Amino acid sequence: MTYPDPTTGQRLTDGFIDSMLDNLLIKPSNETKASVITPANDNDLAITVAANSVYYIEFVIMFACLRAANMKTAWSVPAGATGNRLCLGPGSANVASASANLTEMATSVNAYTTECLYSDPRDSVTSFVSLWERTVMTTVSSGTVRFQWAQIASNATGNVVAGSQSYARWRRIG
């Protein structure tokens, strides 16, 4: 099944052609969260999905944090949405390393609300690393998919998600 489903003689409109392209939402500015240990919605990274549809969705996040705090993520999705998310990023057990050359990467497949744990081996809120999470999601109801994040351990020095380098990309595929 392809989406959209072109038929012979169909008029190619801007909307029809747009429906075949990826959508991209780039985070406009840095966001900092301190002393927050329950994943909460990112201020910018939220996308709207239609009911009874299939989507490819990915979040690519550039972040920085202290090793004492580390980073965890989850997604908020519309009721009834099915699928799992693949999580890939620096594992939560990395030791501090200024260059991050010896970073162990972690990969897992999780439910949308299951927390994925990451670290910044550079142990700095100004030296960034990245994570990538993606899914193929089937929706039952319309709503919003939101990227959520927090510290693993509460710390007064806030974790930072970078603007202009973090983004959501999605396409309806069914």
C-alpha positions as CSV (number, residue, x, y, z in Angstrom):
1,M,0.0,0.0,0.0
2,T,1.4,3.3,-1.0
3,Y,0.4,6.7,0.2
4,P,-0.8,8.7,-1.5
5,D,-2.3,6.4,-4.1
6,P,-2.2,8.2,-7.5
7,T,-4.7,7.2,-10.2
8,T,-4.4,7.5,-13.9
9,G,-5.5,11.0,-15.0
10,Q,-5.4,12.4,-11.5
11,R,-4.5,16.1,-11.4
12,L,-1.2,16.8,-9.6
13,T,-1.9,19.5,-7.1
14,D,0.5,21.1,-4.6
15,G,-1.2,19.3,-1.8
16,F,-0.9,15.9,-3.5
17,I,2.8,16.4,-4.2
18,D,3.4,17.7,-0.7
19,S,1.9,14.5,0.7
20,M,4.7,12.5,-0.9
21,L,7.5,14.5,0.8
22,D,9.1,14.3,4.2
23,N,8.0,16.9,6.8
24,L,10.8,18.5,8.8
25,L,10.5,20.4,12.1
26,I,13.8,21.9,13.3
27,K,14.0,23.0,16.9
28,P,14.3,26.8,16.8
29,S,16.4,27.3,20.0
30,N,18.1,25.5,22.9
31,E,16.0,24.2,25.7
32,T,17.3,23.5,29.2
33,K,15.7,21.4,31.9
34,A,17.1,21.2,35.4
35,S,16.0,19.0,38.3
36,V,13.4,17.2,36.2
37,I,13.4,13.4,36.4
38,T,10.0,12.6,34.7
39,P,10.1,12.9,30.9
40,A,8.1,16.0,29.9
41,N,7.2,17.3,26.5
42,D,9.9,19.2,24.5
43,N,8.7,22.7,23.9
44,D,9.0,22.4,20.2
45,L,9.2,18.8,18.9
46,A,5.6,17.9,18.4
47,I,3.9,16.7,15.2
48,T,0.2,16.2,14.3
49,V,-0.9,12.8,12.9
50,A,-4.2,11.8,11.3
51,A,-6.5,8.9,12.5
52,N,-6.2,5.5,10.8
53,S,-2.9,6.2,9.2
54,V,0.7,4.9,9.1
55,Y,3.7,7.2,9.6
56,Y,7.4,7.0,9.6
57,I,8.6,9.3,12.4
58,E,12.1,10.1,13.7
59,F,13.6,12.4,16.2
60,V,17.3,13.3,15.9
61,I,18.4,15.1,19.1
62,M,21.7,16.9,19.9
63,F,22.0,17.1,23.7
64,A,24.5,17.9,26.4
65,C,24.4,17.0,30.1
66,L,26.6,16.3,33.1
67,R,27.3,12.6,33.8
68,A,25.8,13.1,37.2
69,A,22.4,13.8,35.5
70,N,22.5,11.9,32.2
71,M,19.4,11.8,29.9
72,K,16.2,9.8,29.4
73,T,13.6,10.0,26.7
74,A,10.0,8.8,26.0
75,W,7.3,9.7,23.5
76,S,3.7,10.8,24.0
77,V,1.4,9.4,21.3
78,P,-2.3,9.5,20.5
79,A,-4.5,6.9,22.2
80,G,-4.4,3.5,20.4
81,A,-1.2,4.2,18.4
82,T,0.8,1.0,17.8
83,G,4.4,0.3,17.0
84,N,7.7,0.4,18.8
85,R,10.5,2.9,18.8
86,L,14.1,2.2,18.0
87,C,16.5,4.1,20.3
88,L,20.1,4.7,19.4
89,G,22.6,6.9,21.3
90,P,25.4,6.9,23.8
91,G,24.7,4.3,26.5
92,S,24.0,5.4,30.1
93,A,27.0,3.6,31.6
94,N,29.7,5.6,29.7
95,V,32.6,7.0,31.7
96,A,33.6,10.6,31.2
97,S,35.8,11.2,28.2
98,A,36.5,14.7,26.9
99,S,36.7,13.5,23.2
100,A,34.0,10.8,23.5
101,N,36.2,8.6,21.3
102,L,35.5,5.5,23.4
103,T,31.7,6.0,23.7
104,E,29.7,2.9,23.9
105,M,26.5,3.2,21.9
106,A,23.3,1.6,23.1
107,T,20.4,0.4,20.9
108,S,17.1,-0.9,22.0
109,V,13.5,-1.3,20.9
110,N,10.9,0.1,23.3
111,A,7.3,0.9,23.7
112,Y,6.6,4.6,23.1
113,T,6.3,5.5,26.8
114,T,9.2,3.3,28.0
115,E,12.2,5.4,29.0
116,C,15.4,5.2,26.9
117,L,18.6,6.0,28.9
118,Y,21.5,7.9,27.5
119,S,24.7,9.7,28.7
120,D,27.0,12.5,27.6
121,P,30.5,11.1,28.1
122,R,31.9,14.6,27.6
123,D,30.4,15.5,31.0
124,S,29.6,19.0,29.9
125,V,26.5,21.1,29.2
126,T,28.4,22.8,26.3
127,S,29.9,19.7,24.5
128,F,27.1,17.9,22.6
129,V,26.4,14.3,21.6
130,S,23.4,12.9,19.7
131,L,20.7,10.4,19.8
132,W,18.3,9.0,17.2
133,E,14.9,7.5,17.7
134,R,12.5,6.3,15.1
135,T,9.3,4.3,14.5
136,V,6.7,3.2,12.0
137,M,3.5,4.1,13.8
138,T,-0.1,3.0,13.0
139,T,-2.7,5.4,14.4
140,V,-6.3,4.8,15.4
141,S,-7.1,8.4,16.5
142,S,-5.7,11.7,15.4
143,G,-3.5,13.6,17.8
144,T,0.0,14.7,18.6
145,V,3.3,12.8,18.8
146,R,5.6,14.6,21.3
147,F,9.3,14.0,22.1
148,Q,9.8,13.9,25.9
149,W,13.0,14.1,27.9
150,A,14.4,14.6,31.4
151,Q,17.4,13.9,33.6
152,I,18.0,10.4,34.9
153,A,19.2,11.8,38.3
154,S,18.0,15.2,39.4
155,N,20.7,17.9,39.0
156,A,20.5,21.7,39.4
157,T,22.7,22.0,36.3
158,G,20.2,21.5,33.5
159,N,20.4,19.2,30.5
160,V,20.3,21.0,27.1
161,V,18.7,20.0,23.9
162,A,20.2,22.0,21.0
163,G,18.1,24.2,18.8
164,S,18.9,24.3,15.1
165,Q,20.5,20.8,15.3
166,S,17.6,18.8,16.8
167,Y,14.6,17.9,14.6
168,A,11.6,15.8,13.9
169,R,11.1,14.2,10.5
170,W,8.0,12.4,9.5
171,R,6.0,11.2,6.5
172,R,2.6,9.6,6.1
173,I,3.2,6.2,4.4
174,G,-0.2,4.6,4.7
